[in-house]
Amino acid sequence: MARPASVDEVVAEIQRVRAAGGTLRPVGSGHSFTALVPTDGVLLSLDRMTSVLEVDRARRRARVQAGIPLHELNDALAAHGLALENLGDIDRQTVAGAIATGTHGTGATFGNLASMVEALTLVTGTGEVIRCSTAHEPDVWRAARVSLGALGVVCEVELRCVEAFTLQGTDAPAPLPTTVARLDELAAGADHFEFFCFPHVETALTRTNRRVDVPAAPPPAWRAWVDDILLTNRVFEAACLAGRARPGLIPALNRGLTKAAGSSERVDRSDRIFASPRLVRFVEMEYALPRAALPDVLERSRAWIERSGFPVNFPMEVRVGAGDDAFLSPAHDRDTAYLAVHVYRGMSWEPYFRAVEHICDEHEGRPHWGKRHFQTAERLAPRFPAWERFAEVRERCDPSRIFANAHLDRVLGA
Ligand SMILES: Cc1cc2nc3c(=O)[nH]c(=O)nc-3n(C[C@H](O)[C@H](O)[C@H](O)COP(=O)(O)OP(=O)(O)OC[C@H]3O[C@@H](n4cnc5c(N)ncnc54)[C@H](O)[C@@H]3O)c2cc1C
């Protein structure tokens, strides 16, 4: 395990591994479900490179060391009156890890976290230090934002920020068929719209986050604990345990959880509304789809569960996002609907995920790089118009494949 404290130490470690004919994988917070990181070689963590290097308040830019976890970054930005324009469900990932897999939140006009990167510093497999942006080394920049850690070690990132803002988060149940039919309208009508739905239940649990011009009014600590920990996590986990022990109960449990979810509203600092504690362990697969394909994929996936009787006591999650230009971004060049499927830990997931993946295949679905999938480079290449351009950058940055592992051989080719 290597824990460099500077760009020079990253260069030295890569040169040492290269000279020894070894391999190296960069690791962030270890929150990916896929085997992107595991290696028999050196594991390189940037957990000593977590500083905010520079905040340009006027240009709303922040330059950070790439090992910084998102929650630390959010606090540092808030202290400067800034924020990231969008975030995913949790904030435990590192900046480097989150951008490497195309981590995203929801919002029809918002791209993923990698699309907020204005420039980055990459140490390649030859020990070269490349600082890239739209203006300088644009192909490396477009490849290195969603890189799967296959091009080198991202050491520094310059992020585009926005003025700090308050979000009003509203959770409410709604009929599933109309929510699906009106997805474009609902997504266009709010800054950040998403919904969850349990198998066997015709109700969508919608979540709508709007930017509001009022001060944050966080709930008292006990209330936040009841909502975020007790109801969202502990009660849910108890239901998951019951469903795992007695799968026959799952339809009734899913109906009960949907009813219990009810409606709620909260007004708080943006990052505290976007992200929440997730204490219930699960396995997940997520597909990025052309927006218009979502209703078909959702309906057929739910129908497969009914037909097969496969036990699923975790909801599906539907989000939206804007297209971007990173070569391997799942949202590359198309406005996207994301469908995520989960199962509770310790339960069978493969038949379910394979069935959903098969349906996504028919719509040119692109997998989330950090979540389970069964794809190979051969099947993925035709779905990414810039696949070859990424391969060219990889050839330049890692000609001797010191950043390879078995998973990357499968999904990107050796
Ligand atoms: C509970 C939970 C909730 C989640 N919610 C969301 C969500 O809302 N939206 C979403 O899109 N995803 C979500 N994810 C997936 C998660 O955001 C991604 O898997 C993310 O990549 C994890 O970041 P990490 O810091 O843990 O990186 P790791 O998982 O450790 O690594 C991810 C990738 O980044 C590479 N990497 C790490 N550091 C560097 C570096 N310095 N230079 C180059 N490459 C590097 C690694 O090699 C690897 O390929 C969730 C995951 C969990 C477990």
PDBQT file of the ligand as one rigid body, heavy atoms in Angstrom, charges set to zero:
ROOT
HETATM    1  C1  LIG A 501     -24.007   3.701  -0.316  1.00  0.00    +0.000 C 
HETATM    2  C2  LIG A 501     -23.575   4.122  -1.696  1.00  0.00    +0.000 A 
HETATM    3  C3  LIG A 501     -24.257   5.145  -2.333  1.00  0.00    +0.000 A 
HETATM    4  C4  LIG A 501     -23.866   5.565  -3.616  1.00  0.00    +0.000 A 
HETATM    5  N1  LIG A 501     -24.560   6.570  -4.214  1.00  0.00    +0.000 NA
HETATM    6  C5  LIG A 501     -24.239   6.937  -5.482  1.00  0.00    +0.000 A 
HETATM    7  C6  LIG A 501     -24.961   7.964  -6.160  1.00  0.00    +0.000 A 
HETATM    8  O1  LIG A 501     -25.872   8.599  -5.602  1.00  0.00    +0.000 OA
HETATM    9  N2  LIG A 501     -24.647   8.245  -7.452  1.00  0.00    +0.000 N 
HETATM   10  C7  LIG A 501     -23.657   7.563  -8.111  1.00  0.00    +0.000 A 
HETATM   11  O2  LIG A 501     -23.431   7.836  -9.305  1.00  0.00    +0.000 OA
HETATM   12  N3  LIG A 501     -22.926   6.622  -7.483  1.00  0.00    +0.000 NA
HETATM   13  C8  LIG A 501     -23.186   6.296  -6.198  1.00  0.00    +0.000 A 
HETATM   14  N4  LIG A 501     -22.438   5.327  -5.558  1.00  0.00    +0.000 N 
HETATM   15  C9  LIG A 501     -21.256   4.767  -6.261  1.00  0.00    +0.000 C 
HETATM   16  C10 LIG A 501     -19.984   5.569  -5.901  1.00  0.00    +0.000 C 
HETATM   17  O3  LIG A 501     -20.216   6.963  -6.008  1.00  0.00    +0.000 OA
HETATM   18  C11 LIG A 501     -18.855   5.223  -6.880  1.00  0.00    +0.000 C 
HETATM   19  O4  LIG A 501     -18.607   3.848  -6.870  1.00  0.00    +0.000 OA
HETATM   20  C12 LIG A 501     -17.565   6.006  -6.597  1.00  0.00    +0.000 C 
HETATM   21  O5  LIG A 501     -16.670   5.767  -7.639  1.00  0.00    +0.000 OA
HETATM   22  C13 LIG A 501     -16.919   5.619  -5.262  1.00  0.00    +0.000 C 
HETATM   23  O6  LIG A 501     -15.892   6.544  -4.965  1.00  0.00    +0.000 OA
HETATM   24  P1  LIG A 501     -14.674   6.116  -4.019  1.00  0.00    +0.000 P 
HETATM   25  O7  LIG A 501     -13.973   7.352  -3.569  1.00  0.00    +0.000 OA
HETATM   26  O8  LIG A 501     -15.156   5.188  -2.972  1.00  0.00    +0.000 OA
HETATM   27  O9  LIG A 501     -13.729   5.384  -5.067  1.00  0.00    +0.000 OA
HETATM   28  P2  LIG A 501     -13.317   3.828  -5.175  1.00  0.00    +0.000 P 
HETATM   29  O10 LIG A 501     -14.544   3.003  -5.195  1.00  0.00    +0.000 OA
HETATM   30  O11 LIG A 501     -12.273   3.513  -4.192  1.00  0.00    +0.000 OA
HETATM   31  O12 LIG A 501     -12.671   3.850  -6.643  1.00  0.00    +0.000 OA
HETATM   32  C14 LIG A 501     -13.475   4.118  -7.762  1.00  0.00    +0.000 C 
HETATM   33  C15 LIG A 501     -12.617   4.299  -9.000  1.00  0.00    +0.000 C 
HETATM   34  O13 LIG A 501     -11.844   5.490  -8.879  1.00  0.00    +0.000 OA
HETATM   35  C16 LIG A 501     -10.507   5.215  -9.155  1.00  0.00    +0.000 C 
HETATM   36  N5  LIG A 501      -9.685   6.162  -8.404  1.00  0.00    +0.000 N 
HETATM   37  C17 LIG A 501      -9.714   6.410  -7.079  1.00  0.00    +0.000 A 
HETATM   38  N6  LIG A 501      -8.806   7.355  -6.772  1.00  0.00    +0.000 NA
HETATM   39  C18 LIG A 501      -8.203   7.722  -7.933  1.00  0.00    +0.000 A 
HETATM   40  C19 LIG A 501      -7.186   8.648  -8.273  1.00  0.00    +0.000 A 
HETATM   41  N7  LIG A 501      -6.597   9.414  -7.352  1.00  0.00    +0.000 N 
HETATM   42  N8  LIG A 501      -6.809   8.743  -9.570  1.00  0.00    +0.000 NA
HETATM   43  C20 LIG A 501      -7.387   7.983 -10.518  1.00  0.00    +0.000 A 
HETATM   44  N9  LIG A 501      -8.358   7.100 -10.251  1.00  0.00    +0.000 NA
HETATM   45  C21 LIG A 501      -8.763   6.972  -8.977  1.00  0.00    +0.000 A 
HETATM   46  C22 LIG A 501     -10.322   3.776  -8.724  1.00  0.00    +0.000 C 
HETATM   47  O14 LIG A 501      -9.190   3.194  -9.331  1.00  0.00    +0.000 OA
HETATM   48  C23 LIG A 501     -11.620   3.159  -9.212  1.00  0.00    +0.000 C 
HETATM   49  O15 LIG A 501     -11.519   2.876 -10.579  1.00  0.00    +0.000 OA
HETATM   50  C24 LIG A 501     -22.778   4.907  -4.278  1.00  0.00    +0.000 A 
HETATM   51  C25 LIG A 501     -22.084   3.870  -3.625  1.00  0.00    +0.000 A 
HETATM   52  C26 LIG A 501     -22.480   3.484  -2.332  1.00  0.00    +0.000 A 
HETATM   53  C27 LIG A 501     -21.704   2.383  -1.660  1.00  0.00    +0.000 C 
ENDROOT
TORSDOF 0
